[in-house]
Amino acid sequence: MIIDEGHRMKNSQSKLSQTLRTYYKTKNRLILTGTPLQNNLPELWALLNFVLPGIFNSVKSFDDWFNTPFANTGNQEKIELTEEESLLIIRRLHKVLRPFLLRRLKKDVEKDLPDKVEKVLKCNLSGLQYVLYQQMLKHNALFVGADVGGAKSGIKGLNNKIMQLRKICNHPFVFEEVEAVLNSSRLTNDLIWRVSGKFELLDRILPKFKKSGHRVLMFFQMTQVMDIMEDFLRWRNMKYLRLDGGTKAEDRQDMLKVFNAPDSEYFCFLLSTRAGGLGLNLQTADTVVIFDTDWNPHQDLQAQDRAHRIGQKNEVRILRLITNDSVEEMILERAHQKLDIDGKVIQAGKFDNKSTPEEQEAMLMSLITASATDAVNEEDNSLEDDELNEILARSEEEKALFAAMDEERKLNDVNLKSRLIEKDELPSVFTEDISKHFEKDNKELTKMREKKRVRYDDGLSEEQWLRAMDDDNDTVEDAIKRKERRMAKRKRNKAIREGLLEEDIKDDEVGEEDDVDFAEAAQPRKRQRRERTPLPHIEDGVNGIEEEEEEEEEVVDGFVAKCLGVIDEITALTDENDGHNLSDIFIKLPSRKLYPDYYSIIKKPVSINQVKKQLNQDKFASFEEFIAELKQMCLNAKTYNEEGSFVYTDATVIEKLLDEKLAEGDEARINV
C-alpha cells in the first residue's frame, strides 16, 4: 500500500487512518510526504505507527523519550537542557528513524532547478487599521457609530480576538460596517489600498511584476480578503483567476490549463492556502506572495512549492507580508518554532543514505546554535522604494525599470497627503473617545449573561424531566413554570414561618391546586397534605415536612452553575464566515440508522444533552471530569471526520474554549 500526501494521516485517530487500518491488510506500507513533521513529534509517530504498528505502538513513550528538547514549543512545561543533552536525545531519535525514513530533496532529483528566495516584507498599519487594532485590543469590539446598522456599541459577537486582529491587519473592509462609514457608495476607489498597509505595498509591487513579465501566485487564509483583492485587481485592470474551497474539482483542472497555457492572459492567481496549497502544478508563475501566514508553516511551504517545482525555469521569489508590531509577528514566530523542530529532527538527520555522521552532527550543531538567535531574514521597518526594488528585481534592467515606475507613480500621487490614510483623514466616529460607550455596554452585557444563566436552573428532578419529555400533552417548559411557581410559594411560606411577611397565610393557598406539578398530581398523599391547614402543622412538625420539600428541590449549586455556564458559552459560539452555530451538531448523538459506522469507530459517544443529563444526576466529581467529558465529545468528532471538514474545525474551536476554561479553573485554585 502506497499513501501519497501522507501527512493527512498525522492524526492517528482520524477517519482515514482508522479506515485504512481496519479494512486494508497489506504486507508492505509506504508513505510519501513532503512534510512528515508539521507541528509536533506525536504527528511523526502517527506516520511511523501506521507503517510499523508493532514497533511504534505507544505515542506516550515516543513523546517521553524524545520530546524534551522541543518541550518549550508546545503546551508542556519548559524544561531547560544543555546543548550536549539536546544533542544526545536528538541523535538517539535519528538512530531510531534512520531505518524507516528516506529523504530526497528536489535538488537531488533535478540538479538544474532554480533557487527560491524568501523575503519577509514588513508593512505599516494605516491610520484606520491602528485605530481599529487598538479598539479590538482594549474592548474586544469595534465602534462604528450609532447610525450604522442601529448598533450603537459597534460590531458584536467578536469572540476570537486573535482572528479579529488578523482581519484588521489584512484589510479593515472585511468588516462591512467599517466600509459603510468610510465608503458608503461601495464603489472601488483609492481607499481600497490606502486603508491597508498590505494592499498599499502590493499596489507598488504588482504593477512592476506585470510590466516585467513575471506572474504571481497569491495565497490567502481568508476568502473575504480574496473578495477585496478581486475588487482591487479589477480596478487596476489586472487579469486574475481564483481558486478556493468552493471551487469544483472539474473547474480546478480547467483553471490550471488556462493559467499554464502559453501566452496566457492571466497575470495573477488567487488561492486559499488550504485549498490551493496541495496537488497543483503552477510552475509558469515565478513569484509567490504569502498574504497572511498560516499557523502551520508547512502549509505555506506546500503553497510555495506550487511554483518552485521541477519544470520551473526562473528563480522563484517568495514574498511574505507581515504587519509591523502586530499579532502576525507572533504567528510568524510560532511558525518558525515549529520549523525548528522539523530542522532538528528531519533535516539534520539527512536521511539520504549518503551523508556521513560528521555532516549530520555539524548540521545539528548549527541548528541548535542558531535557535538561540532570530534566524528570520526580516526588515525592521517598512521598505522604501529603492530597498524594495533591490528585493524585487532579478536583474539590473529590472531595477532601472522599477525605479522609473516609482517616479511615475509619485507624480500621480502628488495630490495625496500620504499613501496610507492617516488618523486626521478619518471620520470623527473613529477619532472620538469611545470608552464610555463600551463601559455602558459591558454593564448591560453582564446583566444579560446573569439572566441567561438563571434559565438553566429549571428545578426539575430527573424523573419529572423524563416524564415531561415522554408526555405528548405536556412540555418541559410548562413543567418548569409549574415548578418555579411552586418553589416561589415554598419560599413565601418559609418567609411567613420566620416572621418576615405579615400577610395572612390563607392568602397563599389561593390557586394552589393550579400549581400542582403533573408528576405529583397522581399522588393523593401529597395533595392531601397541601389541603390541610398549614400553620399549626408546620409548627408541630417542621422537620419532617421541610426534609421532604428539600428532597424535591433541585437547587443548582456553584459547581453546576459553573458547568452550565461553560455549556452556555459553547452553544453561543458561531462560525465567523457563515454564522452557523458550532454546537448544533453536538447537541445530540448521530442517528444509529444513518451512521451505523459511527458507533463501531467511536467507543464512547458523547453529546451536549448527555452531559447536561449527567450534571442533573451529579455524575461529575470535579470540574476537570466535566471538561474531560466535553473534550471526549470533541475528540470523537475529530476522529470520525476528516481534518479540514467543518465538523473537525468546529470541534477544534470548542476544544480550545474548553482548554481556556480548564486553565482559568487552575489559575483560580492557585490564587486561592
N, C-alpha and C positions, 0 to 999 in steps of 0.2 A: 504494500500500500504506500503510495506517494501522496503526501499532502502539500499542495502549493499554498503560498501565503499562510504559512504555518503559524504565524503569530496570532491568528484568530483563535488559537487553542490555548492562549496564555492563561485562561481561566479553566482550571481542571474540572470545575463543576458546570461548565456551560453545556447547552443542549447539544452542540456539535460534538464536543468531547465525549459526552455520555452516549450519544447515538453510535459513534464510531467504535467505542469500547464494547457496547452491548451487542450490536448486530453484525459487526465485521471482525472476523477472526483471520489473521494473516500471519505467516511465518516471519516476514520481514517488514519493517516500517521505516519510512524515510520522510523527514520533514524538511521542506525548502522554505527558507525565510530570509529576508534581508535584515530583520530586526529581532533576533532571538531574545534580547533582553531590553525591555522598554522602560519599566518602572521600578521593579524590584526583583530580588532573587527568586521568590516563590513563583513568579511568572516563568522564569527559566526552568525551574523544577517541573512545572506543569508540562512543558515540552518533553523534558527528559523522562518524566513519568509515563507519558504516552508511548514513547519509543521503547523504554525498558522498565515496565512497572515492577518487575521483580527486584531490580536493583535500587531504583529511586522510588521507594514506597512510602516515605514519610517526609512531608514538607516541613514539619516541625524540626526534625533532626537536621535536615539540609539547611534550614534557616539558622538554627542554633550554631551549627558548625562554622558557617562561612559568612554570616551577615554582619558580624561585629564591625568590620572596617567601614561599613556603609550605614551603620545604625543611625547616624545623625542626619541621614537624608530622608528618613521616614518618620513615623509617629512614635517610634520607640525611644526609650531614654538614651540620651547620648552617652556613649562610652568612649573615654579617651584611650587611644592606643599609641604606642610609639611607632616610629616608622618601621622598625625591624619587625614588630609584632604584626603590623598590617601586611608587610611583605610576606611573612611566613604563612599567614592564613590564606592570602590570595594565591600564593604559589601552590599551596595544597589544593585549592579549588581548581587551578589549572591542570594539575595532575589527574584529578577526578574527571574533568571534562575532556581531556585530550583524546581518549579512545573513542569518544562518541560525537565529536564536533569537528567538522571540516569546513574551513572558511576560504572563500575565494572573493577577491575584490574585482571590480570591473577592469581595473588597470592590469590585473593578472591575465585577463582574457583578451582584452583589447589594448595593446601597448600604445596605440596612437590616439587614444581617447583624450580629447582636450580637458584641461583642468576646469574645476569650478571654484569660484572665489566668492565667499560670503562676506558681505559688509552690513554692519548694523548702522542704520541711518536714524539719528535722533531728531524728533520733531517737537517743536514747542506747542503748548496749548494756546489756542486763540483766547481772546478775552471772554467770549461766551463759554468756551469749554472750562476755563478756570473758574468762572462764577458757578456753573453747574456742578463742577467737581467738588468745590468747597461745600455747596449746599448738601450734596449727597453724603459727604464725609460727616458733616455735623448733624444733619437732620434726617438722613435716610429718605429724603423726598425732594422733589423739585418744585419750586414755587413759580407758577406761570401766570399769576394774576387771577383776580376774582371773576373776570368776564369770560375766561376761556373754559369751555366745557362745563361751566357752572360749578367748578371745583375751586373754592377759594384757597384751599391749602395746597394746591398743586396736584401732582400725579400720585395716585395712591397705589398700594399693592406692590411696592418695590422691595421685595423681601431679600433677594440675594444682592447684597451691597456690592460685592466684587464684580458681579456681572453688570450691574448698572454703571459702575465706574469704567468698565471696559467699553461699554456702549458710548459713554461720553467721550472717551479717548478716540474712538473710531469716528464718530460723527454725531453732533448734537441733534440732527434732524431725525435720528432714529426715534426720538420722542416727538410724535406728531404735534403735541401741544406746543412744544418749543418752536417748531417751524411755523405754526399758525400765528404766533406772536410776531416773529421776525419777517415772515414772507407769507402774508395772508392770501396772496393770489396763487400761491403754489407753482408759479412759473419758474423755470430754471434760469438763474442768472449768476452773477459773480458770487453771491452769498454761498453757493453750493461748495465752493472751495475756500472761501475766506473764513468760514466759521470752524474749519477743521484743519489742524496742523498737518495731518497726513495727506489730506486732499490738496492742500497748498503745495506740499512738496511734490506730489505726483503731477500737479499742474505744471511744474517746472521740468519734471523728468520725462513724462510720456511723450510730449512733442519732440524731444530730442531723439528718443529711440525711434519714433516713427520716421523722422526726417533721415536718420542714418541707416534705415533699413533693418533694424532689429525688431524682433517680435517678442511679445510679452505674455507670460502666464502669471495671473494674479490670483492668489489663494486667500480665502476669507473664512472666518469662523461663523459669521452671521449673515443670513440671507437678506436681512433688512438693509445691511450695509451694501450688499451686492445690488439691491434695488437702486440705492442712491448713486452707486458707481455707474450703473446703466444710464441714469439721467445725465451724469457728468460726461460720459463718453459720447452720448448722442449730441449733447450741447457742443462738444469740441469736434464733432464730425469724425469720430474715430470708429471704425467698424470693429465689432466685437461679437463673440459667441459666449454663451453662458451655460454652465453645467452645475447642477446641484442635486440634492437628494430627491427632488421631484422630477428629475429628467428620466424619461423611459429608456429602457435598455436599448431598444432599436434606434432611438434618437441619438444616444451616445455615440454609436458607431458612425452614424451619418455625420455628426459634428466632427469627429476625428478625421474622416475622409476630406471634409470641406476645408478644415484648418490646415491639414498637411498637404493639400493639393498644391502642385506647382503654381506659382504666381497667385496664390490665394489672396483675396482682397481683405481678409480679416487680420487686423493688426494685434488684437488683444483677445485673450481667452480668460474669462472669469470662471473660477472654480471654487467650490467649497472644499475645504481641506479634507474632510472625512469622505465625501462622495467622489471627489476627483483626484484624490491622492494615491489611488491604487489602480493598477491594471491599465493605465493609459500611456500611449506612446506619442509624445508631442515633441519630438526632437527637432522639429522645424523651427521651434522657438529657442532663443538662446539667452533669454532674460527671465528670471523668476522674481516676483515681488511677493513676499510674505507680509500681507497687510496687517494681520494680527497673529501673534504667536499662540500656538496650541500648548496646553498644559503638558501634553505628551510630546517631547521633542522629536520622537521617531515619526510621528505623523507629518511634521514639517520636513523631515529628511526624505520620507517617501514622496512628498509633494515635489521637492526639488528634483528628484530623480525622474520626474516625468519628462524633463528636458535633458538632464545630464545622463544619457544612456547611450548604448552602442548605436552608432549611426549619426551622432552629433558631430558636426564639423567645426563649430566655433567654441571659443571659450565661453563657459556659462557664468553669468553674473547673478548672484543671489542677493537681493536687497531686502533686508528685514527692517520693517518700520517699527520703531519703539518711541513712545511718547515720554518726554523728559519728566522726571520726578513724579511718576505715576505708578499705578498698580501693575502696569505692563513690565516695568523693570523687575518687580518681584517675580512675575510669571517667568520671565527670561532666566532669572537666577535659579529658580526651581527647575526649569528645564535643563540647565547646564549641570545641576547636581545629579539629575538622572543620567545624563550623558557621561558623567564622571564614573558612575557605576559600570556602564557599558564599556567605557575605555579601559578600566582596570581589569574587568572580568573577561571580556571578549577580545578587544583589540590587542591588549598587552599579551594575551595568551598566544597570539599569532598561530592559530590552529590551521597552518597551511602545509604541514609536514615537510617544510623546507628550512625554517629558521632555526638557529642554534639556541641553546639555553642562554648563552650570553646576550644575544639580541633581545630575547624575551625579557630578561632581567633588566636590561638597560631601558627598554621602553616602559616597563612598570615603574622603575625608579623615577623616570622623568615625569610620569603622570602623577605619582604621589607627591613629588616636589611641587609640581605646577598647581595642585589642588589647593595649596595654601595661598595662592595669588589669583587674581582675576584674569582668566585666560581669554576673555571675550574681547575681540577687537572692536571697541566702541569709540564713538566720538562723544566728547563731554557735552558739547552744545550743538545747536542746530548749525547746519553747514552753510557757509557762504557759497556763492555760485562757483568761484574758482576751485574750492575744495571739492565741491560736488562733481564738477567736470573731471577732476582727476580720478574720481572713483568710477564715473560712468564711462569715460572714453576708453576705447580699446586701441586707439592709435592717435598720433599727433594730428592727423587730418580731422578726426572726430572732435578732438579738443578745440581746435580752431573753429569748427562749425558750431559747437555748443556755445562758445564764447560769443560768437556773432548773434546767435539766437537769444542769448541773455540780454544783449544790448537792445535788440529789437523789442523784447518783452518789456524792458524798463521804460521805453518810450511809450508803449501802450498803457503802462501802469502809472503814468505821470500824475493822473488826477486822483489816485488812491493815496490816502494818508499813510497806510501801510498795507502790506499784502494780507496779513491776518487781521481780522476785525478786533478792535480794541474796546475796552470797557466803556469809554465815553461815547462810543457809537451805538451802544445797546439801548433799548427802550428802558424806561425808568423801572419797570417791573423787575428787571434783572439787577438793578443797582441799589434798590432801597434796602433798608434793614428789615429782614424778614423774620427775625427771631420771635417777635410777638405772635405772628401767625402760627408758627409751629408749636409754641408753648400752649396756646389755646387748644390746638388740635390734639396735642398729647394728652391733655386732661380729658377731652371728650373720648379719645381712643381708649384710655384706661377705664372709663366708666362703661363703655360698650363691652369691653372684654370681661369685666366683672359680671355684667348682666348675662353674658353668654355662658359663662361657667356655671351660673346658678341653674340653668336649664338642665344640666346633666344630673342634678340631684333629684331624680324622679321619685325617690322614696318607696318604690315598689319592691316587694320581695321577689325572689326568683320565681316562685310559684305563681304569683299574681301576674308577673310579666308574661310567663308562658301561656297562662290561660287567656290573657288578652290577645296574644298572637294567634291562638287556636280558635277563638270565638269569632265567627263571622259577623255577629251582631254588635261587636264591641271593638274598640281600638285602644292601643296603648296610650294615646293622647288623652282619651276620655278617662281611662283608669288613673292616669297621673293627676288629672284635675280633681277627681274624686278624692284621691289620696291626699292631695295638698289641702283641700277643704277640711278633711277630717283631722289632719295634723295641726292645721291652724286652730281648729276647735279644741284639740287637746291642749295646745299651748294656752289658749284662753282659759280653759278650766283650771289649768295648773296655776295661772296667774291669780285666778279667783281664790283658789285654796290658800295661796300665800298672802292674800290680802292686798294684792296690787291693783285690783279693779273693784269698783263699788257697784257694778251693775248687778241686777238680780240674776241669780243662777238659772232661773227658769227661762229667761230670755234666750239663753244659749241653747236650749233644747229645741227651739223653733226650727223646723225644717231638717231636723237631724236625720230622719228616715230617708230624705232625699240624698243625703251624703253617704249612705252606707255603701261600702265597696262591694262590687259584684261578687268577689271571691268570698266575702263574709256574709252575704245576704242569705245564703243557704244554710247558715249555722244558727239555729234558734237560740242556743245558749248565749251567744254574744249579743244577739239582738235583744233578748230579754234583759240582759244586764244593762243595756242602754236605756231600757224603758223604766227602770227603777228610779226613784228619787235620788239624785246623785250625791247631794251634800252629806247627809248622815252616813251613807255607805262609805264614802271616801274617808270620813273622819275615823270610822271604826276599823277600816281595813285598807289603809293606804298602800301598804307594801305589796299586797297580792295583786291589786289592780295595776299599779304602776309597773310592776315587773312584766305583766302580760303586755301592756302597751309598749314598753321599751323593746320587747322582743319583736313586735310588728314594725317598729320604726327603723328604717334603713338610713341612718344618719351618715352621710359621706364625710369621713374624716379627712385630715390634711393630706394623707398619703394618696387616697383615692382621688381627691381633687387635683393633686399634682399630676397623677397619671392621666386623668381625663383632660387636663389642660394640654398635655403632650398630644393626645389624640385629636384634640381641638385644632392644634397648630398643624398637624398632618393633614386634616381634612380641609384646612384653609389654603394649602399650597396649590398654586395654579401654574400652568406652563406659560412662560413668557412669550412664546410665539403664537400659539393658537388659543390660549386661555383655558384649555381643558383642566379639570380638577385632577391632580396627580393621584388622589386617593381613591378615585371611583372604582378602579379595577381591583382594589384591595379590600373593599367593603365586605364582600362575601366570597366564599370559595368557588372555584370554577365548577361548572356542571360536570358530573361524572359521565353523563351521557355524551356530551360534546367533546370532552377532553379526557378520555379514559387513560391515555398515556401519562397524563399529569400525575396521577396517583400511583403509577408504577415507578416514576422517576423521583417524585417528591415523597419522602418517607414521613415527614411531619408537616402537613398542610396547616397554614395559619391565616386567619383573616382578621380584619379590624373588629367585626361583630363578635368573633370568638374571644378576642382579647377583652372586649367590654364585658362579655358574659363571665369570663374568669375573674374580672375585677369585682363583679357583683357577688361572686362566690368566695371572695377572699382567697384566691388560689396563689397570689403572689406574696412571697415572704419579704421581698425587698424591691426597691425601685430598679436596681440593676437587673433583677429577674424579669421585671416587666419590660424593660428596654430590650433585654435579650430575646424575649418572645417576638417583639416587633421586628427586631433585626433578622430573626429567623424567617419572618414573612418576606423581607426584602431579599434575603439570600435565596429563598425558593423562587422568587420572580427572576432573579439574575441567573439561576441555574437552568430554569426551563426555557428562558427566552434568549435569543441571540444578542450578543453585545452590539449596541448601536440601535436596537429597537426601542420604541417609545416606552415600552413597559420596563425594559432594562434601565433606561435613562431615568424614568420616574422613580424606580426603586433606589437608584443611586442617590438621588436628591433627598428622598425620605431618610435613607440611611445616614446621610451627612447630618441632617437635622437631629437624628437620634444620638449620634456621637456628640454633638454640641450639648444636648440636654444631659447626657451622661457626664460630660466634663463639667458642666455647671453644678451638678449634684456633688461631684468630687470636690470641687472648689469650695462649695458651701460647707461641707463637712470639715475641710481643712481650716476654714475661717472660724468655725465654731470651736 
